[in-house]
Amino acid sequence: MPMLRRKILIFLLLLGALPAARAQGPAAGRTFTNPLKANGPDPWVVRHGGYYYYTNTMGKNLTLWKSKTLEGIKDAPGAVVWTPPAAGPNSYEIWAPELHFLSGKWYLYYTATDKANFSDQTRYVFVLENASPDPTAGTWVDKGKINTRYSGLDGSVFEHGGRRYFLYSAYVGAQSVLAIAPMANPWTLDASKETIIARPTYAWEKGGGRQILEGPEFLAGRRGQLFVVYSASACWDDNYCLGLLTARPGADPLRADSWTKAPQPVFHPSAANGVWGTGHNGFTTSPDGRENWLIYHAKAAADGKCEGRSARAQRFGWNPDGTPNFGAPAALATPQAVPSGE
């Protein structure tokens, strides 16, 4: 009889522990809704050292937000880490910042132009360096203009096969094209090897009266492929969307013929969900590394304006062939489980 009572007691204890065990799962039942930032054009987020570091275009400075959770970006205090000089080549229209941790230091890449002579022809990518473990603290040192062959915007960095590469949107004639170059260090390119890898060719890349490919971001495929996800058309075009370039496993990223372009957008507006102008994306992962997340901006009105862009996040999956499956942009009111491991 004592043995039977003991078994019953153990069973009841295990039964009572089940809800607690479930609560310790990936999302623990918590959800959030977009946006991460109501005013969040050109969002970027990187996860490092147990924190999410977020930034977006502010226009007049570079601001970073730091949060333990992705949804916490909403209420995290912003730290202005750099303001432009009163005059000079990087004094105006501070756009599209990206934060990267390279060789033990932080680097902030951003687009800017000259207040006294602002135009696409004087717009370039610049970079700052910070040796502090926390990019919201320490001192940011100006490392100058990235030595790209063309004027342009939306610089990004990725590492592959032991080499570091720089991607950007270059102004070439009437078009904005995508170009890549190897990096000698985080602020210097081997510009002699810069290569244009994509030009606007499809109708969906020529919306808003412009021919634009911009905001290129690297993504490693599940089957060894290399991907570049980019934004197509002008930012004021309501059908602003994401396109995809693919390089086969083992291909040289510096060869234009290594890359093939998907004939249709891989992420585009949804009238049913009230989401327009989907673009300028970035990628991050959940704390446990099990989930991939897409960060992007979008607007709630099909108004033909490059305004009202909020920063949003949603998880994405993979197709059987190893290509990303971003799905449809979620409506703002859609509850989403928080990243697994939070």
C-alpha positions in Angstrom: 0.0 0.0 0.0 2.8 2.5 0.8 4.4 1.7 -2.6 1.0 2.4 -4.4 0.6 5.7 -2.6 4.2 6.6 -3.6 3.5 5.9 -7.2 0.3 7.9 -7.2 2.1 10.8 -5.5 4.9 10.7 -8.1 2.3 10.6 -10.9 0.5 13.6 -9.5 3.7 15.6 -9.1 4.7 14.9 -12.7 1.2 15.8 -13.9 1.4 19.1 -12.1 4.8 19.9 -13.6 3.6 19.6 -17.2 2.2 23.1 -17.5 5.5 24.5 -16.2 7.4 22.4 -18.7 5.2 23.7 -21.5 5.7 27.3 -20.2 9.5 26.9 -20.7 9.1 26.2 -24.4 10.5 28.4 -27.2 8.0 31.2 -26.9 6.4 30.4 -23.5 3.1 31.5 -25.0 4.1 35.1 -25.3 3.2 37.0 -28.5 3.8 40.5 -29.9 2.4 42.6 -32.7 4.2 44.8 -35.2 5.5 47.4 -35.6 8.8 47.3 -33.7 9.1 51.1 -34.4 6.2 53.2 -35.7 8.7 55.4 -37.5 11.3 52.9 -38.7 12.4 53.2 -42.3 15.4 51.1 -43.4 15.5 48.9 -40.2 18.5 46.9 -39.2 19.0 44.5 -36.3 21.9 42.3 -35.2 22.0 39.9 -32.3 25.3 39.8 -30.3 26.2 38.9 -26.7 22.7 38.2 -25.6 21.2 41.5 -27.0 19.4 42.7 -30.0 21.0 45.9 -31.4 18.6 47.8 -33.6 18.9 51.0 -35.8 17.0 52.7 -38.6 17.2 55.8 -40.7 16.8 58.9 -38.5 18.0 61.4 -41.2 19.9 63.7 -38.9 21.9 61.3 -36.7 22.8 57.6 -35.9 20.8 56.1 -33.1 21.0 52.6 -31.6 18.5 50.7 -29.5 19.5 47.8 -27.2 17.2 45.1 -26.0 17.2 41.6 -24.5 14.1 40.7 -26.6 13.0 41.5 -30.1 9.7 43.0 -28.9 11.6 45.0 -26.3 13.0 47.2 -29.1 9.6 49.0 -29.0 10.2 50.6 -25.7 14.0 50.5 -25.4 15.7 53.9 -24.9 17.5 55.2 -28.0 21.2 56.2 -27.7 22.4 58.8 -30.2 25.9 57.6 -31.0 26.9 60.0 -33.8 25.7 63.3 -35.3 27.0 64.5 -38.6 29.4 67.5 -39.0 28.0 70.9 -40.0 29.6 70.7 -43.4 31.4 68.2 -45.6 30.7 65.1 -47.6 28.9 63.2 -44.8 26.9 66.2 -43.4 23.4 65.6 -44.8 20.7 62.9 -45.3 22.0 60.3 -43.0 20.3 57.1 -44.2 20.3 53.3 -44.0 22.7 52.5 -41.1 23.9 49.0 -40.5 25.8 47.8 -37.4 28.4 45.0 -37.8 30.8 43.3 -35.4 34.0 42.6 -37.3 37.4 41.5 -36.0 36.5 42.3 -32.4 35.2 45.8 -33.1 31.9 47.5 -34.0 31.4 49.2 -37.3 28.5 51.5 -38.3 28.0 51.8 -42.1 25.7 54.6 -43.2 24.8 56.6 -46.3 25.3 60.4 -46.5 25.8 63.3 -48.9 27.1 66.9 -48.8 24.7 69.5 -47.4 26.2 72.1 -49.7 25.9 70.0 -52.8 23.4 67.2 -52.1 22.5 64.8 -54.9 22.8 61.2 -55.9 26.2 62.0 -57.5 27.6 63.1 -54.1 25.9 60.3 -52.1 28.3 57.7 -50.7 28.6 55.1 -47.9 30.7 56.0 -44.9 31.8 54.0 -41.8 32.5 54.5 -38.1 34.5 52.3 -35.7 34.0 51.6 -32.0 36.3 49.3 -29.9 33.8 49.2 -26.9 32.1 45.8 -26.3 28.8 47.7 -26.2 28.1 49.8 -29.3 25.8 52.1 -27.4 28.8 53.2 -25.3 32.4 54.0 -26.1 33.7 56.3 -28.8 32.9 56.1 -32.4 35.8 57.0 -34.7 35.2 58.3 -38.2 36.9 56.0 -40.7 35.8 57.9 -43.7 34.2 57.2 -47.0 34.1 53.6 -48.4 36.1 53.7 -51.7 33.5 52.4 -54.0 33.8 52.9 -57.8 30.5 54.7 -58.0 28.4 57.0 -55.8 25.6 55.0 -54.1 23.9 54.0 -50.9 22.9 51.1 -48.7 26.2 49.5 -47.9 26.3 46.0 -46.3 29.1 43.6 -45.3 29.2 39.8 -45.2 31.8 37.1 -44.7 32.0 33.9 -46.8 34.7 31.3 -47.3 37.2 33.2 -45.2 36.8 36.5 -47.1 34.8 39.7 -46.4 32.7 41.4 -49.0 31.0 44.7 -49.4 27.6 45.1 -51.1 25.9 48.3 -52.1 23.5 50.0 -54.5 25.5 52.0 -57.1 24.2 54.9 -59.2 25.1 54.0 -62.8 23.5 56.2 -65.3 19.7 56.3 -64.9 19.8 53.1 -62.8 20.6 51.9 -59.3 22.4 48.6 -59.7 23.9 46.1 -57.2 27.7 45.9 -56.9 30.1 43.8 -54.8 33.8 44.2 -53.9 36.2 42.3 -51.6 37.3 44.2 -48.5 41.0 44.7 -47.5 39.7 45.9 -44.0 36.4 47.1 -42.7 36.8 50.6 -44.2 38.7 49.8 -47.4 37.8 47.9 -50.6 39.9 46.3 -53.3 38.0 48.6 -55.7 39.8 47.1 -58.7 37.7 44.0 -58.3 34.3 45.7 -57.8 31.7 44.0 -60.0 28.1 44.9 -60.9 26.1 41.7 -60.3 22.5 42.9 -61.1 20.6 45.6 -62.9 16.9 46.4 -63.1 15.4 44.3 -65.8 11.9 43.4 -64.8 8.8 45.7 -64.7 8.5 45.2 -60.9 12.0 46.7 -60.5 11.1 49.9 -62.3 8.1 51.2 -60.3 7.7 54.8 -59.2 9.2 56.1 -62.4 12.7 54.9 -61.5 14.9 51.8 -62.2 16.1 50.8 -58.8 17.8 47.9 -57.0 18.8 48.8 -53.5 19.3 47.6 -49.9 21.2 44.4 -50.8 21.5 41.9 -47.9 23.4 38.6 -47.8 21.7 35.4 -46.7 23.3 31.9 -46.6 21.2 29.1 -48.1 20.4 25.8 -46.5 22.1 23.9 -49.4 25.3 25.9 -49.7 23.9 28.6 -52.0 24.5 32.3 -51.5 21.6 34.7 -51.7 21.3 38.4 -52.0 17.9 39.7 -51.1 17.4 43.3 -52.4 14.6 45.9 -52.6 13.2 46.8 -56.0 11.7 50.0 -57.4 11.5 53.5 -55.8 10.6 53.6 -52.0 7.5 55.7 -52.8 6.1 53.0 -55.1 3.4 51.1 -53.2 4.6 47.8 -54.8 8.1 48.2 -53.4 9.2 44.6 -52.9 12.0 42.1 -52.3 13.9 40.3 -55.1 16.4 37.5 -54.9 19.8 36.7 -56.4 21.2 33.2 -56.1 24.7 31.9 -56.5 25.3 28.1 -56.6 27.5 26.4 -54.0 31.2 27.1 -54.7 30.5 30.0 -57.1 32.7 33.1 -57.0 30.6 36.0 -55.6 32.8 38.4 -57.5 31.7 37.1 -60.9 28.5 38.6 -62.4 27.7 35.3 -64.1 27.7 33.5 -60.7 24.4 35.2 -59.9 20.9 34.4 -61.3 17.8 36.6 -60.5 14.4 35.2 -59.5 11.8 36.4 -62.1 9.3 37.3 -59.5 9.5 39.1 -56.1 10.0 36.8 -53.2 8.2 39.2 -50.7 5.7 41.7 -51.8 2.8 43.9 -50.5 -0.5 42.3 -49.5 -3.7 44.2 -50.1 -5.6 41.6 -48.0 -3.4 42.3 -45.0 -3.2 46.1 -45.6 0.6 46.1 -46.0 2.3 48.1 -48.7 5.9 49.2 -49.6 7.5 46.0 -48.2 11.3 46.4 -48.4 14.7 47.3 -47.1 15.1 44.2 -45.1 17.6 42.6 -42.7 18.0 39.3 -41.0 18.5 38.0 -37.5 18.0 34.8 -35.5 16.2 33.8 -32.3 18.3 33.5 -29.2 18.5 29.7 -29.4 19.4 29.9 -33.1 16.5 27.8 -34.2 14.5 30.4 -36.0 15.3 32.9 -38.8 13.7 36.3 -38.7 13.1 38.9 -41.4 13.2 42.6 -40.5 11.7 45.1 -43.0 9.8 48.3 -43.3 6.3 48.7 -44.7 3.4 51.2 -44.7 -0.3 50.9 -44.0 -1.5 53.1 -46.9 -1.1 52.7 -50.7 -0.5 56.5 -51.0 2.5 56.6 -53.4 4.7 58.2 -50.7 8.0 57.3 -49.1 6.5 58.1 -45.7 4.8 56.3 -42.9 7.2 53.4 -43.0 7.2 51.3 -39.8 9.7 48.6 -38.8 8.4 45.1 -38.7 9.6 41.6 -37.9 8.4 38.1 -38.7 9.9 34.6 -38.8 10.5 32.9 -42.1 11.1 29.3 -43.3 12.9 27.5 -46.1 11.8 25.7 -49.2 12.9 22.1 -49.9 15.5 23.4 -52.4 17.2 25.5 -49.7 15.7 28.9 -50.8 14.1 31.2 -48.3 10.3 31.3 -48.0 9.3 34.6 -46.6 5.5 34.1 -46.9 3.2 37.1 -46.9 3.7 40.2 -44.8 1.6 39.9 -41.6 -1.0 42.5 -40.8 -0.1 44.8 -38.0 -2.8 43.3 -35.7 -1.5 39.7 -36.2 -0.1 38.2 -32.9 3.2 36.5 -33.4 5.0 34.2 -31.0 8.1 35.8 -29.7 11.4 34.3 -31.0 12.2 30.9 -29.6 14.5 30.9 -26.6 13.5 34.3 -25.3 
